[in-house]
Amino acid sequence: MSEIVIVRTGTANLASVLAAFERLGAKVRLVEDVASIENAQAVVLPGVGAFSAALPALRRGGIGDALRQRIDADRPTLAVCLGLQLLAEGSEEGEGEEGLGILKGRARRFPSSVRVPQLGWNRVNCDSGDGMLEDGAAYFANSYRLTEGTPGWRAAWSNHAGRFIAAIERGNVLACQFHPELSGEWGRALLERWWKRANQSPSGANQSPNGRSVWTPPDAEESIERLETRADKLSSEGPSSQRQLMSRIIPCLDVRDGRVVKGVKFQGLRDAGSPAELASEYERQGADEIVILDVAATPEGRGHQLGTVRAVRQVLSIPLTVGGGVRRVEDAAALLGAGADKVGVNTAAVTEPGLVSELSRRFGAQCTVVAIDARGNDNGWEVVVRSGKEGTGRNAVEWAKEVVGRGAGEILLTSWDRDGTRSGYELDLLAAVSSAVHVPVIASGGAATPEHLVEALNAGADAVLAASIFHDGDTTVGALKGELARAGIEVRR
């Protein structure tokens, strides 16, 4: 079996991509030279972060030209997230910067009428015809999108304030705006189909004498017309079509010394199990993401336990957010390298707000999560740090607005008063923050019943986080999703 070559762009969540293919039994290798790209049976172009930040890596030594030649010759190639946008003519994110020009159009930012970045699970609807893509639900993490198909390519569409390209394929080439490596069993099956096709394809698949691809789907122009008809329908379905993301349920693993712990108001911690084993079990139950918080890293003045993150990533095929002990950009880079997809920062952001801007600039807003722990006082809610041990004098709502202005792409909002009490989320705090910012907000602290989750989502949360009810075996993710669905809330089933 041939190996998979993964292009190192400097902006990718490589650990997640590597782990996904390793779970399929593939041999993978990271490269940044043209010869490897030219000679490889299969190539993956992953990417997170900014369009203009990734372009230099593609230009270096002719990597972009090598990728263009592979795709033109219909040799097995997979582009993921930013990788898809790099194949386009350009992006609003990098005005004046030209992409590879393989796909039609320029990537444009989602409008402010919806949460930006688009973080979460969205439907994927394919055009008719055979190919690797199938209808399903996939995990997205993007602020920009392509809105037009390319003649000769079969597309799949999603909707977030209007239709956009979820993925597009032609022969042995597949480009996904979503992250198949983080899209659970559905994403794993898609990667397996692409990898199987890559192994069956000859090195010079479908080349004409002049080296150009001769693969074209039947009735290509008719296919594009059908795509546009479906897209127009999606865009005209009314207000509900403006936000298609499914509500997320996120188990939280508070970790200390390599073990999951749980307490009340961050105190009285008790052992709850192995991080890797619990993460795997919660994914099996239907969890949409996993959050790991090292609850001792900041109080003890040390960095995060990277070994724990690596162990969880090896078994996990959904997104992983990691926080605790992040004080510098280098700390975040280490966590992303170990297997995190998003990095949470709390105390260090309050101490040095510029860190939020640095993280967003280096890794992108979709990777930058600011965790806000808040407790009630006479003036509203005060931000607390160091696992709730210190007050800051900052108003939680105003702090949320400031960090979003600095580039945070998501807020993890915990009520210190409710944490571990099973008395329900702090709905007034949640509503105030959710209405004050345009990025996704995760509700945390106090969940015990399905009704609590429904209340939080109706108050404005995009996702609900819980710990005790899962660790203590009171319920399962799947059971909660069934209750949410019965309450009229759309979830990934």
N, C-alpha and C positions, 0 to 999 in steps of 0.2 A: 504494500500500500504506500502510495506516494505521500510526502509530507506536505503540510500546509505552511506557506510562508506568510507571516504577518508583518506588514509594513509598520515600522516604528516612526510615528509622526511627531512624537513628543507631546501629544494632547489626548491620548487615548486611555481608556480604562482597560489596559492590556491584560491585567490579571483575570478579569471576568471573561474576556474573549478566550484567553489561553485555557482557563479551566473548563469552559464550555466544550471546546474541541477535545480536550483531554478526556472528558467524560464520555465522549463518543469513541474513544480509542485511537484518535488521530495523533500522529507525530507532528509537532508544531515547532516553528523556529522564528524568532524575531530577526528582521533584517532591515537595513537601511541603504543597501547598495543595488544598483541597477542590474548587475549580472544575476543576482539571486531572483529578482522579479522576472527577468526575461526567461530564466531557465526553469522556474518552478512550475509544477503541474497545476497548483492551486494557490491563489493569492488573496489575502484579506486586507482591505484598507479600512481600519477602524478609525474612530475619532470622536472626541468630545472637546468642548471648548470653542474657541473663536475661529472663524473662517480664515482671517488674515494671519493668525498665529500658526496655522497648519500649512499654509501655502509654501513657506520657505523650505520645509522639509521635502515637499513634492518637487520643488524646482532644483533642489540640490542634486547635482550629478545626473540630471535627466530622469528622475524617478517618475515625474508626471508624464513624460513622453513614453516611457516604458509601459506605464499603466494604460495609456491611450492606445498603444499598439496592441496590447493584450486584448483589450475590450473590442477593438476593431476587428481582431482576428477570432473573436468568440472563444477565447481561452478562459477556463474557469476562474472567475473573479467575483469576490463579494465585497461590497462597500457597506459600511454601517454608520448610521446617524450622520455626523458631520462628513463622513466619507461619501455619502450620497450627494450632499450639497457641493462638495469639491468637484464632483463630476459634471455639475451644471455650468452654465455660462458665467455665473458670478453670484454675488450675494449682497444684499443691502448692508450686511454686517461688515463687509470689507469693500466699501465703495472705491472704485478705481482698480480693484484687484480682479483679475480674470481667472475663472475656474478652468477646468480641462475642456469644457465645451462639448462634452459627449451627450449630455442631456439638455433638452430644450428649456430655456427660461432661466430666471434668476430667483434665488431664494429671498423671500420677503418676510418681515417680522409679523407675528400674529398681532392683531389689533388689541387695543387696551380694553375692549369690551369683554375679554376673557382673561383668565389667569395666564400669566406669562412669567417663567417658562411653562410650557405644557408638560407637566410632570404627572405621570400616571398611566393607567390602562385605558386604551381606546379601542373601539371596534376597527377591524380591518375588513373591507369588502372588496372582493376581487372582480375584475372584469371576467366575462365568460371566456372559456377556452382553457386549454391544457397548459400546465406549467408547474413551477415549484410552489407558487403562492396559493394559499387557501384562505377562506374566510375564517376569522377568529378574533382574538383579543391580544393586543401586544402592548408592551411597555414603551412609552415615549419619554424623552427628556430633551425637548428642543424649544427654541424661541423663534426659529425661522423655518420656513417651509416652501416647497415648490407647489405651485397651483395648476400647472399644466402638464399634460402628458407629452411624450415624445413619439412621433410616428415610428411604427415598427417595433415598439416596445409594449408589452402587456403590463398594465398598472393595477395596483390596489389602492383604495382610497380610504381616508379617514376624515372626520369632520370636527373642527374646533374653530368656531366662528367662521364657518364655511369650509368647503372641501379642500383637501390638500393631498399630495402624493404620500401614501404610507410606504409604498415599495414599488419597484418597477423592475421588470426582468426582460431579458432577451437571450434566448439560447442558454448558454452556460454562465451568463452574467446576471447577477442579482444585486440590487442596491436597495437597502432598507433604511427608511427614516427612523423607524423604531429600533430597539435593541433586541434582536432575536436571542442573544446570549443571556438576556435578563427576562425573557418572556415565558418562563416556565416550560411546561411540557410542550405547548404549542410551538414555542420558539425552538426548542430542542429538535422537534420533528422537522421543522423547516431547515435548520442547519444540517440535519442528517440527509435530507433530500439533496441539498446542494452538494454536500461532500460525496454522496454516492454518485451523483452525476459527474462530479469532477474526476472520480476514480475511473469512471467508464469512458471518459472523453479522451480521444487521442490528443497528443501534445499540440498538434496543429489543427484543431477541430474546425471543420466547416470553412476552411480558407479557400478563396478563389486563387487563380494563378497570380494575381497582383497583390495577394496578401490581405485583401479586405474581406470582411465577413459577408457571407451570402445568405445567412439565416434571416428569414423574414416570416412572421406569422401570416397565415392566410387572412385575406381580407383586412389588411392592416388599416386602411383608411376607414372602413366600416367599424373596426374595433375602436378607433379613436372616437368616432361619432357616438358609439354606445357609452363610452366612458364619460363623455361630456354630458350626455343625457342623464346618466345616473348622478353625476355631480350636481347638475342643476336641480334635480329632485332633492338631494340632500340639503342644498342651500335654501330650499323653499319650504321646508317642513315646519317652519315656525320657530318661536323662541327656544323650544327645547333642543333644537338642532344647533344652537349656538355654543352649547357646552356638552360634549359627548363623553367626557371622562367619567369613568366609573368611580364610585366612592371606594376608598381603600381602607382595609383593616390591617394594622401593622402591629405585630407582637414586638414588645421591647425586651431586650436582654440587658439588664443591668449587670455588669461584670466586675468582679474583683478577684484578683489573683487567679485568673483563668477559669473561674466558676461563675455561673449565674446566681445572683443574690436578689432578694426582695425584702423591702422593709416598709415602714410608714414614715412619710415625710423625710425620706432619705436616711432614716435612723433604724436601729434594731435589725440589721441585715441578717437574713438567713439563707442558707444554701438552697438553690432551686434546680441545680443540674448542670450538665455539660452544654456549653454554647453551641457546639457543632451539632450535637444530637437534638437539642431543642429546636434549632433553626431548621434542620432537616424535617423534623416532625411537623412544625408549623407550616412549612411550605407544602407538605403533603396534605395538610388540612385545608389549604387554599389561601394562605397568607399572601398578601400582595407585595409586601416588603418586609424586611427585618431591620430593626434598629439595635445597634449595640452601643451602650454607654458605659465607659469605664468610670465607675462612680468614685474610684479612689485615686485616679491619675492626677487630677488637679489638687485635691487636698494634700496628697503626698508629694507633690512637686515633681512628678515623673511623667514620662511619655506613655503612650498607649502600648498595650501588649500586642505587638504585631503578630506573634505566633497564633494568638486567638483568632485574629482576622483572617489569616491564611487558612486556618483549619475550617472556619465557617465557609469561606469562599469555595473551597474544594467541593463542598456538598450542596452548594446553593445555586439555583438558577433563576432567582428573582433578585431585585435590587437590594443592596446592603448599604445602610447609612451608619457611619461610625463617628462617635464623639467622645470627648474626654481627653484632656492632656494636650490639646492642640494649641500651641503658643506661637508657632512660626509657620511660614509657608512650607518649610522643609518637613515639619511634622505631618502636614496634610499630604504632601507628596509621598511620604512613607506609607501612610494609610492607603492611599489610592494604589500605590505599587503593591501593597500586600493583598488587595482585593476589595477595598471599599469602592462604591460607586459615587457616593456623596459623603462629604465630611461635615460634621457638626462642630461649631465653635460656640462657646458660651462665655466663660469667665474672661478669656483672653480678648474677646471682642469688646467687652466692656472696658477692660484695661487699656487696650490699644485698638480703637475703632478702625484705624487704617488697615488692620489685618483683614477685615472683611473685603475691602476694596482689592487688596493684593490677591486674596484667594480667588475672587471672581475674575479678575483680570488674567490670572495664570491658568485657572482650571475651568472657568465658565460659571455663570450663575446657576446652572442646573446641578453643579457639584457643590455649591456653597449653601449650607444650611446653618442658620443661626438659631440656637436653642435659647429660648427665653423662659426662665423660671420666675414666676411672679407670685407675690402674696398680697392679700388685700390690706389696705390701710384707709385712713380717713380721706385720702385724696385719690382713691382709685386702687391701682395696683402698682406695687414697687418691684423692680427687678432685683432678684437676689442671686448671689453667686457662691462659688465654693460649696456646692451641694447644699445650698440653702442656708449656709452658716453666716453669710454676710449680706447686709442690705447695701444698696448702691445709691439710693436717693433718686434713681431714674424712674420715670413713669413708663410702664410697660408698653402702652400704646404708642407713645412718642418714640420710644426706643425701637419698636418694630418698624415704624416709618423710616427712621434714620438708617437702619441697617439695610432695608430694601433699597433706599436711595444710594447706598454704597455698593450695591450689587448682589445682595443675598437673593437667592432664587427660591427659598422656602423657609418657613418659620415653623419650628417645633415648639409649641406653646404649652408649658406645663404649669398648672396651678399647684403651688407648693402647699397651699392649705388643703387641697383635696388629694394629694398624692398618697396612694395606698389606702385611702379611707373607705373606698367603695361607696362613696356618697354621691357620685355623679360628677360630670365635668362642670367647671365654673363657666356657665353659659354666658353670663354678662361679659366676662373677660374675653371669651372666645368671639362673641358677636362684635365687640368693640375693635378687636385686632383684625378680624376677618374683613370688616368693612373699611378699615383704614389702609389696607395694603392691597396690591394687585397680584401678589404671588400666592401660591398654595400655602395653606395653614393646616398643620397637623395638631389635633386636640390631644392633650395628655393630662393624666392625673384624675383618678377617681372612678374609673369605669367599673361597673359591676353587672349591669343588666343590658339586654338588647335595647331597652328604652333609653338608657343613657347614651348609647351610640347614636340612636335615631335623633335624640335631642341635639347632640353636638353637631351632627351633619346638617340638621335643619337650622342651626344657629349660624352656619356659615363655614364650618370646617370642610376641608377637602378630603381629609383622612382622619381616622381615629386610631389612637395608639393605646394599647393596654398591656398589662403584664400579669398581675396577680390572678386574674380570672383564668388565664391560660396555664400559668405555672402550677396553680393549685388544683387544676383539673375540673374546675366548675363548669366549663363549657369548652367548645372547640371553635376554631375559626369558621369551619363549615356551618356549624349550627347557628352562629351569629349571622352569617351571610343569608341563611334561610329566613331568619327573622327580619333582617333588613329588607330583603326582597318582598316579603309579605307586607311590609310597611310602605312599599312603593319606591324604595331606594334602589337604584341600579347598582349592582355589584358584579364582579367577575365570578362566574360560577363554574 
